[in-house]
Amino acid sequence: MSSRDEHFMRLALHEAAKGRGTARPNPMVGCVIVRGDEVVGRGFHLRAGLAHAEVEALRDAGDLARGAEIFVNLEPCSHFGRTPPCADALIEAGVARVVAGMIDPNPRVSGQGLLRLADAGIETALGTLEAECRALNEGFVSVISRRRPFVTLKLAMSLDGRIASRDGTSRWITSEAARLRVHRWRAEHDAILVGAGTLRADNPQLTARGVDAAVQPTRFVLDTRLSAPLEATLFNDGAAPTVVLCGVDADPERVALLRARGVEVDCLPLQDGRLSVQSILDAVVARGCLSLFVEGGATLAGALLDAGVIDRVRFFYAPLLLGGERALSAIGGNGFDAPAVAARLSDISYEQVGPDLLVTGSIAPR
């Protein structure tokens, strides 16, 4: 791997990121075409059904693509979907070399694209900035390999681990700088999930504001009995797609009232009187969402932790102490029997955001 290859792969990643929010359920893919040290073509995948990044870049480069190098963050596809195989388009264009950041995890491709190029006499290279390429499409990789979205849990709490005071007040534990960061994260995710308790307590909008957002994330509300107030902002503002997940025995009149407001309602089977975590994640994927940002309270956080489906945590700690036995702790659920078997973080980072401390880490799947 050369610094030159890394330079052009970063340009491809920059192109790929232009499809954030619009490319799903497809991956974000960017491509640059290079002759010598000059970029002669650029392209990215905007939306499912439209041309893939390689085809857009080939159109941009024209005849200059012949004998050129291709840098693309994901292996070129080798199968017919809504569009023809990109590997065939590269072969027909007469490119000399293809550098791919990572193998496509889709079993219909998974190495076949690069093999087809190599069989046509095109030099191939794999793995340039692979970690960055995987990170950009972590949601796509998760849905393909695990059939669930990549799940990030965000919590804002006091230094003693409380997300609300003893009377339930949670606005505002953290600073304006921390809240702006949350808006940026919302813009980077396909979907947001909260529980009915959070909706009743905070009446959040759950939109990305004050930041660039190509599209607003889909807002999911977990409300088994449809107990959330119909006057809630996100049921009435039309600012983003909104989906309520409830039980099959929910009041049909309330279902009809929500649907009349333009809210989608999924009535799902119950297990022991509750919606299963898997049914929730299935509903998210069914709407083409690859990444899920969870902003719910202690009950929802505990259910996801118990189910072992949290991939990343982003915890803000504010420099204050709420105290009180009745103050709400950050995570509920069953928890773990001992520290030795608890969920442990890796890839941990610490950052001061305004006066608050942000701790970010990954959790290995169980």
C-alpha positions as CSV (number, residue, x, y, z in Angstrom):
1,M,0.0,0.0,0.0
2,S,1.5,3.3,-1.1
3,S,0.9,6.8,0.2
4,R,-0.2,7.6,-3.4
5,D,-2.9,5.0,-3.3
6,E,-4.0,6.2,0.1
7,H,-4.3,9.8,-1.2
8,F,-6.6,8.8,-4.1
9,M,-8.6,6.4,-1.9
10,R,-9.3,9.3,0.4
11,L,-10.6,11.2,-2.6
12,A,-12.8,8.3,-3.4
13,L,-14.1,8.2,0.2
14,H,-14.9,11.9,0.0
15,E,-16.9,11.2,-3.1
16,A,-18.7,8.3,-1.5
17,A,-19.8,10.4,1.5
18,K,-21.8,12.6,-0.9
19,G,-24.3,9.8,-1.0
20,R,-24.9,9.8,2.8
21,G,-28.6,9.6,3.5
22,T,-29.6,9.1,-0.1
23,A,-27.8,6.0,-1.3
24,R,-29.5,3.6,1.3
25,P,-30.3,0.8,1.2
26,N,-27.3,0.6,-1.1
27,P,-23.8,1.4,0.3
28,M,-22.1,4.7,-0.2
29,V,-19.6,4.3,-3.0
30,G,-17.2,6.9,-4.5
31,C,-14.8,6.5,-7.4
32,V,-12.0,8.6,-8.9
33,I,-10.2,7.9,-12.2
34,V,-6.5,8.8,-12.3
35,R,-4.0,9.2,-15.1
36,G,-0.5,9.7,-13.8
37,D,-1.2,11.9,-10.8
38,E,-4.2,13.7,-12.2
39,V,-7.8,13.0,-11.4
40,V,-9.7,12.8,-14.7
41,G,-13.0,11.5,-13.5
42,R,-15.1,11.5,-10.3
43,G,-18.4,9.9,-9.4
44,F,-20.5,8.7,-6.5
45,H,-23.7,6.7,-6.1
46,L,-26.6,9.0,-5.3
47,R,-29.6,6.7,-5.1
48,A,-30.7,3.1,-5.6
49,G,-31.6,2.6,-9.3
50,L,-29.3,5.3,-10.5
51,A,-25.8,4.7,-11.9
52,H,-23.1,3.4,-9.6
53,A,-20.1,5.4,-8.7
54,E,-17.8,3.7,-11.3
55,V,-20.2,4.4,-14.2
56,E,-20.6,8.1,-13.1
57,A,-16.8,8.4,-13.0
58,L,-16.3,6.7,-16.4
59,R,-18.8,9.2,-17.9
60,D,-16.9,12.0,-16.3
61,A,-13.6,10.8,-17.7
62,G,-14.7,9.9,-21.2
63,D,-11.9,8.6,-23.4
64,L,-9.4,9.4,-20.7
65,A,-10.5,6.3,-18.7
66,R,-8.7,4.0,-21.2
67,G,-5.4,2.9,-19.6
68,A,-6.2,4.8,-16.3
69,E,-6.3,3.7,-12.7
70,I,-9.6,3.4,-10.8
71,F,-9.9,4.0,-7.0
72,V,-13.1,2.9,-5.4
73,N,-13.9,2.3,-1.7
74,L,-16.0,-0.8,-2.4
75,E,-15.3,-3.7,-4.8
76,P,-17.0,-3.1,-8.1
77,C,-20.2,-5.2,-8.4
78,S,-20.3,-8.3,-10.7
79,H,-24.0,-9.0,-10.9
80,F,-27.1,-7.6,-12.6
81,G,-29.3,-5.7,-10.2
82,R,-31.2,-2.5,-11.0
83,T,-28.1,-1.6,-13.1
84,P,-25.5,-3.7,-15.0
85,P,-22.3,-4.9,-13.4
86,C,-19.7,-2.2,-12.8
87,A,-16.9,-4.7,-13.4
88,D,-18.1,-5.1,-17.0
89,A,-18.2,-1.4,-17.5
90,L,-14.6,-1.0,-16.3
91,I,-13.4,-3.8,-18.6
92,E,-15.2,-2.3,-21.6
93,A,-13.7,1.1,-20.8
94,G,-10.2,-0.4,-20.9
95,V,-8.9,0.6,-17.5
96,A,-5.5,-0.6,-16.5
97,R,-5.7,-0.9,-12.7
98,V,-8.4,-1.0,-10.1
99,V,-7.8,-0.3,-6.4
100,A,-10.6,-1.3,-4.1
101,G,-10.8,-0.4,-0.4
102,M,-12.7,-3.5,0.7
103,I,-14.5,-6.6,-0.5
104,D,-18.2,-6.2,-1.0
105,P,-19.8,-8.3,1.8
106,N,-22.8,-9.0,-0.4
107,P,-22.6,-12.8,-1.2
108,R,-23.6,-12.0,-4.8
109,V,-20.3,-10.1,-5.2
110,S,-17.8,-10.9,-2.4
111,G,-14.6,-11.1,-4.5
112,Q,-16.3,-11.9,-7.8
113,G,-16.0,-8.4,-9.1
114,L,-12.2,-8.3,-8.6
115,L,-11.9,-11.8,-10.0
116,R,-13.7,-10.8,-13.1
117,L,-11.4,-7.8,-13.6
118,A,-8.3,-9.9,-13.0
119,D,-9.5,-12.5,-15.5
120,A,-9.7,-9.6,-18.1
121,G,-6.1,-8.7,-17.5
122,I,-6.7,-5.7,-15.3
123,E,-4.3,-5.2,-12.4
124,T,-6.2,-5.2,-9.1
125,A,-5.3,-4.2,-5.5
126,L,-7.4,-4.6,-2.4
127,G,-7.3,-3.2,1.2
128,T,-6.2,0.4,0.8
129,L,-7.6,2.3,3.8
130,E,-9.8,-0.7,4.5
131,A,-10.7,0.4,8.0
132,E,-11.9,3.8,6.8
133,C,-13.8,2.2,4.0
134,R,-15.5,-0.3,6.4
135,A,-16.3,2.5,8.8
136,L,-18.1,4.6,6.2
137,N,-20.4,1.7,5.3
138,E,-20.6,0.0,8.7
139,G,-24.4,0.0,8.5
140,F,-24.4,-1.7,5.1
141,V,-21.9,-4.3,6.3
142,S,-24.1,-4.9,9.4
143,V,-27.3,-5.4,7.5
144,I,-25.6,-7.7,5.0
145,S,-23.7,-9.8,7.5
146,R,-26.0,-9.7,10.5
147,R,-29.4,-8.7,9.1
148,R,-29.7,-5.8,11.5
149,P,-28.6,-2.1,11.5
150,F,-25.5,-0.8,13.1
151,V,-26.7,0.4,16.5
152,T,-25.2,3.4,18.3
153,L,-26.5,4.3,21.8
154,K,-26.2,7.9,22.9
155,L,-26.7,8.9,26.5
156,A,-26.3,12.3,28.2
157,M,-25.8,12.0,32.0
158,S,-24.5,13.6,35.1
159,L,-21.1,12.6,36.5
160,D,-22.9,10.2,38.8
161,G,-24.7,8.4,36.0
162,R,-28.1,10.0,36.2
163,I,-30.0,10.9,33.0
164,A,-32.7,12.8,34.9
165,S,-33.2,14.4,38.3
166,R,-35.6,12.8,40.9
167,D,-38.6,14.7,39.4
168,G,-37.7,13.5,35.9
169,T,-36.2,16.7,34.6
170,S,-33.5,16.1,32.0
171,R,-33.2,19.5,30.2
172,W,-30.5,20.3,30.0
173,I,-27.9,18.1,31.7
174,T,-25.3,18.7,29.0
175,S,-24.1,21.8,27.2
176,E,-25.2,23.5,24.0
177,A,-21.9,22.2,22.4
178,A,-22.8,18.7,23.2
179,R,-26.3,19.1,21.8
180,L,-24.9,20.4,18.6
181,R,-22.7,17.4,18.3
182,V,-25.8,15.2,18.7
183,H,-27.4,17.0,15.7
184,R,-24.4,16.2,13.6
185,W,-24.7,12.5,14.6
186,R,-28.4,12.5,13.7
187,A,-27.5,13.7,10.2
188,E,-25.0,10.9,9.9
189,H,-27.6,8.2,10.7
190,D,-30.5,6.7,8.7
191,A,-32.8,6.3,11.7
192,I,-33.4,7.4,15.3
193,L,-35.1,5.4,18.0
194,V,-36.7,6.5,21.2
195,G,-39.3,5.1,23.6
196,A,-42.6,6.5,24.5
197,G,-41.3,7.6,27.9
198,T,-38.7,9.9,26.3
199,L,-41.5,11.3,24.1
200,R,-43.7,12.0,27.0
201,A,-40.9,13.5,29.1
202,D,-39.0,15.6,26.5
203,N,-41.3,16.0,23.5
204,P,-38.2,15.9,21.2
205,Q,-38.1,16.8,17.5
206,L,-35.4,14.2,16.7
207,T,-34.3,16.1,13.6
208,A,-30.8,17.3,12.6
209,R,-30.8,21.0,13.0
210,G,-27.9,23.5,12.6
211,V,-25.9,21.1,10.5
212,D,-25.8,19.9,6.8
213,A,-28.2,17.0,6.4
214,A,-29.0,15.7,2.9
215,V,-32.1,14.0,4.3
216,Q,-33.6,13.9,7.8
217,P,-33.3,10.5,9.6
218,T,-36.4,8.4,9.9
219,R,-37.8,8.7,13.4
220,F,-38.9,5.5,15.2
221,V,-40.9,5.6,18.4
222,L,-41.3,2.4,20.4
223,D,-44.8,2.7,22.0
224,T,-46.2,-0.7,22.7
225,R,-49.6,0.5,24.0
226,L,-49.8,3.8,22.0
227,S,-49.6,5.8,25.2
228,A,-47.7,8.7,23.8
229,P,-49.7,12.0,23.4
230,L,-51.0,12.6,20.0
231,E,-50.0,16.2,20.4
232,A,-46.2,15.2,20.4
233,T,-44.2,17.4,18.0
234,L,-42.9,14.7,15.8
235,F,-46.4,13.4,15.2
236,N,-47.5,16.7,13.8
237,D,-44.5,18.6,12.3
238,G,-44.0,16.6,9.1
239,A,-40.3,17.4,9.4
240,A,-39.2,13.8,8.8
241,P,-40.6,10.3,8.3
242,T,-42.1,9.0,11.5
243,V,-42.8,5.4,12.4
244,V,-44.5,4.2,15.6
245,L,-43.9,0.6,16.6
246,C,-46.7,-0.8,18.7
247,G,-48.2,-4.2,19.7
248,V,-50.9,-6.0,17.7
249,D,-53.4,-5.3,20.5
250,A,-53.0,-1.5,20.4
251,D,-56.1,0.6,20.2
252,P,-57.2,0.7,16.6
253,E,-58.7,4.2,17.0
254,R,-55.3,5.6,18.1
255,V,-53.7,3.8,15.2
256,A,-56.1,5.5,12.8
257,L,-55.5,8.9,14.4
258,L,-51.8,8.6,14.1
259,R,-52.0,7.5,10.5
260,A,-54.3,10.4,9.7
261,R,-51.4,12.6,10.8
262,G,-49.1,11.0,8.3
263,V,-47.4,8.7,10.8
264,E,-46.7,5.2,9.8
265,V,-47.8,2.6,12.4
266,D,-46.4,-1.0,12.6
267,C,-48.5,-3.3,14.8
268,L,-46.1,-6.1,15.7
269,P,-46.4,-9.4,17.6
270,L,-45.6,-9.3,21.4
271,Q,-43.4,-11.5,23.4
272,D,-44.3,-11.6,27.1
273,G,-46.2,-8.4,26.6
274,R,-43.3,-6.5,24.9
275,L,-42.0,-5.9,21.5
276,S,-38.9,-8.0,20.9
277,V,-35.6,-6.3,20.1
278,Q,-35.4,-8.3,16.9
279,S,-38.8,-7.2,15.6
280,I,-37.8,-3.5,16.3
281,L,-34.5,-3.9,14.3
282,D,-36.4,-5.8,11.5
283,A,-38.8,-2.8,11.2
284,V,-35.8,-0.5,10.9
285,V,-34.2,-2.5,8.1
286,A,-37.5,-3.0,6.3
287,R,-37.5,0.7,5.7
288,G,-34.0,0.7,4.1
289,C,-32.3,2.1,7.2
290,L,-28.8,0.8,7.7
291,S,-27.7,2.7,10.8
292,L,-29.7,3.3,14.0
293,F,-29.1,6.1,16.5
294,V,-30.7,5.3,19.8
295,E,-31.7,8.3,22.0
296,G,-34.1,6.6,24.3
297,G,-34.1,6.3,28.0
298,A,-32.9,3.8,30.6
299,T,-35.5,1.1,29.7
300,L,-34.8,1.1,26.0
301,A,-31.0,1.2,26.6
302,G,-31.2,-1.7,29.0
303,A,-33.3,-3.8,26.6
304,L,-30.7,-3.3,23.8
305,L,-27.8,-4.0,26.1
306,D,-29.4,-7.2,27.4
307,A,-30.0,-8.3,23.8
308,G,-26.4,-7.7,22.9
309,V,-27.1,-5.5,19.9
310,I,-25.3,-2.2,20.8
311,D,-22.3,-1.7,18.5
312,R,-21.1,1.7,19.7
313,V,-21.8,4.0,22.7
314,R,-21.4,7.7,22.8
315,F,-21.8,8.9,26.4
316,F,-21.7,12.5,27.5
317,Y,-20.8,13.1,31.1
318,A,-21.7,16.6,32.4
319,P,-19.7,18.1,35.3
320,L,-22.6,18.0,37.8
321,L,-23.9,15.6,40.4
322,L,-27.7,15.0,40.6
323,G,-27.7,12.4,43.4
324,G,-30.9,10.9,44.8
325,E,-32.1,7.3,44.9
326,R,-35.1,8.3,42.8
327,A,-33.0,10.0,40.1
328,L,-33.1,7.9,36.9
329,S,-30.0,5.8,36.2
330,A,-28.6,5.7,32.7
331,I,-29.3,2.0,31.8
332,G,-32.0,-0.3,33.1
333,G,-32.8,-3.9,32.1
334,N,-31.4,-7.0,33.7
335,G,-27.8,-6.1,33.5
336,F,-24.9,-8.5,34.2
337,D,-24.2,-10.7,37.1
338,A,-20.6,-9.6,37.6
339,P,-18.0,-7.3,36.2
340,A,-16.2,-10.2,34.6
341,V,-19.1,-10.9,32.2
342,A,-20.1,-7.3,31.6
343,A,-20.1,-5.6,28.2
344,R,-16.7,-4.1,27.8
345,L,-15.7,-1.3,25.5
346,S,-12.8,-1.3,23.0
347,D,-11.5,1.4,20.7
348,I,-12.2,3.9,23.4
349,S,-11.7,7.7,22.9
350,Y,-12.2,10.6,25.2
351,E,-13.0,14.2,24.2
352,Q,-14.0,17.4,25.9
353,V,-17.0,19.0,24.2
354,G,-17.6,22.3,25.9
355,P,-17.6,21.5,29.6
356,D,-18.7,17.9,29.0
357,L,-16.7,14.7,28.6
358,L,-17.6,12.5,25.6
359,V,-16.6,8.8,25.9
360,T,-16.9,6.8,22.7
361,G,-16.3,3.1,22.4
362,S,-17.2,-0.1,20.6
363,I,-18.9,-3.2,22.1
364,A,-18.0,-6.6,20.6
365,P,-21.2,-8.6,19.6
366,R,-22.2,-11.3,22.0
